[in-house]
Amino acid sequence: MVSCLGIKNVWRPHPLTTLVVELLQKKGGTTTDQELLEMLKEVAGEGVGFRDLNRILLKLEIAGIIFVSGMVRGKRRIELKKKD
């Protein structure tokens, strides 16, 4: 059986966590989770879902790289923490 996955779904030269940080830097350090997911899909391909984004955001928040806060129900604000 031949897979119909595109090359973006098979090989990623940069980890998704790195892509998320780069996208946040391009947006000035702040964006919403929905905007970030759309930008990530444009760069990494349609194989990236909301579940993947949540996993990445959790890793980055635990590492102290980003801060995630709730704006309204179902929408979150993601901020890149500034270096001291």
RATABEL-V475785 format. One record per helix or strand. SS is the DSSP state (~ for helix, > for strand). FROM is the first residue (numbers start at 0). LEN is the number of residues. If there is no record, write none. Layout:
ss-><SS & SS>
from-><FROM & FROM>
len-><LEN & LEN>
This chain:
ss-><~ & ~ & > & ~ & ~ & > & >>
from-><6 & 15 & 29 & 32 & 49 & 65 & 74>
len-><4 & 11 & 3 & 12 & 13 & 7 & 6>
